[in-house]
């Protein structure tokens, strides 16, 4: 099993053996129930569909409810597909917990950033803006966006005002500080995207594993 669905609890700090404080994000990982098992023979690849956080039946549409009844599990609010290793003996209905991260040193976290709405270039792209001097009417703006006769257009990907945040990103190689199986939580060094209570996917770090091999 390569990863689990989790929920961001918040940030705190812990102290190491030398008394140095470490900023950590507390993430509840699981327990997740296996809703569907995909195999190379039937689907062309090895994966499982995990469910996280139970939900009332009346809040689930009929196609999804039929899927849960076929699997023999209670309705789940969040569904996410996770790759599994070849030969993993995992089946529908199994409960997966934080213990899969024991011995893992680094993880990747996938989630959605906080939405900031429509923002200008100062906040969105960290532009400097104009001078705050006497008589200046040019402050929190981006300035020129192109020339006149040539190229007679605005280049693609020009940094301009627009919607900021609420986008899916991946933070790679976050160090695992501790795994607490009794609480189903994992402590990772540094910040994790999204608000408190936001849903994230935590997986074993891909690049660290490739480098180690």
NORDA-V456780 format. One record per pair of residues at least 12 apart in sequence whose ideal C-beta (glycine too) atoms are under 8 Angstrom apart, sorted by the first residue. I is the first residue (numbers start at 1). J is the second residue. Records with the same first field share a line. If there is no record, write none. Layout:
I->J + J
//
This chain:
1->48 + 82 + 84 + 85 + 88 + 90 + 96 + 100
2->82 + 83 + 84 + 85 + 203 + 204
3->82 + 83 + 201 + 202 + 203 + 204
4->29 + 30 + 32 + 50 + 82 + 96 + 98 + 100 + 101 + 201 + 202 + 203
5->29 + 30 + 32 + 50 + 52 + 78 + 80 + 199 + 200 + 201
6->27 + 28 + 29 + 30 + 52 + 186 + 199 + 200 + 201 + 202
7->27 + 28 + 52 + 53 + 197 + 198 + 199 + 200
8->25 + 26 + 27 + 111 + 192 + 194 + 195 + 196 + 197 + 198 + 199 + 200
9->25 + 26 + 27 + 28 + 185 + 196
10->25 + 26 + 196
11->23 + 24 + 25 + 26 + 191
12->24 + 26
14->177 + 178 + 187
22->177 + 189
23->189 + 190 + 191
24->177 + 178 + 187 + 188 + 189 + 190
25->187 + 188 + 190 + 191 + 192
26->185 + 186 + 187
27->109 + 185 + 186 + 187 + 188 + 192 + 200 + 202
28->183 + 184 + 185
29->97 + 98 + 101 + 184 + 185 + 186 + 202
30->52 + 95 + 96 + 97 + 98 + 184
31->95 + 96 + 97 + 184
32->50 + 51 + 52 + 95 + 96 + 97
33->50 + 51 + 73 + 74 + 76 + 93 + 94 + 95 + 96
34->48 + 49 + 50 + 51 + 71 + 73 + 90 + 91 + 92 + 93 + 94 + 95 + 96
35->48 + 49 + 50 + 51 + 67 + 68 + 71 + 73 + 76 + 79 + 92
36->48 + 49 + 67 + 71 + 92
37->49 + 90 + 91 + 92
38->81
40->86
45->83
46->83 + 84 + 85 + 86 + 88
47->81 + 82 + 83 + 84
48->81 + 82 + 84 + 90
49->79 + 80 + 81 + 82
50->79 + 80 + 81 + 82 + 96
51->68 + 73 + 76 + 77 + 78 + 79
52->76 + 77 + 78 + 79 + 80 + 199
53->76 + 77 + 78
54->74 + 75 + 76 + 77
55->75 + 76 + 77
56->75
57->75
59->75
60->75
71->92 + 93
72->92 + 93
73->92 + 93
78->199
80->201
82->201 + 203
97->181 + 184
98->179 + 180 + 181 + 184 + 185 + 186
99->179 + 181
101->176 + 179 + 186 + 202 + 204
102->179 + 181
104->176 + 179 + 204 + 205
105->175 + 176 + 205 + 208
106->173 + 174 + 175 + 176 + 204 + 205 + 208
107->173 + 174 + 176 + 186 + 188 + 202 + 203 + 204 + 205
108->170 + 171 + 172 + 173 + 174 + 202 + 203 + 204 + 205 + 206
109->170 + 171 + 174 + 188 + 192 + 193 + 200 + 201 + 202
110->168 + 169 + 170 + 171 + 200 + 201 + 202 + 203
111->168 + 169 + 192 + 193 + 194 + 198 + 199 + 200 + 201
112->166 + 167 + 168 + 169 + 193 + 194 + 198 + 199
113->165 + 166 + 167 + 168 + 169 + 193 + 194
114->165 + 166 + 193 + 194 + 195
115->164 + 165 + 166
116->164 + 165 + 166
117->163 + 164 + 165
118->161 + 162 + 163 + 164
119->161 + 162 + 163 + 164
120->140 + 141 + 142 + 161
121->141 + 142 + 159 + 160 + 161
122->140
123->164
124->159 + 161 + 162 + 164
125->142 + 159
127->142 + 159
129->141 + 142
130->143
142->159 + 160 + 161
145->158 + 160
146->158
169->193
171->190 + 192 + 193
172->205 + 206 + 207
173->205 + 207 + 208
174->188 + 189 + 190 + 192 + 205
175->188 + 189 + 190
176->188 + 189
177->189
186->202
188->202
//
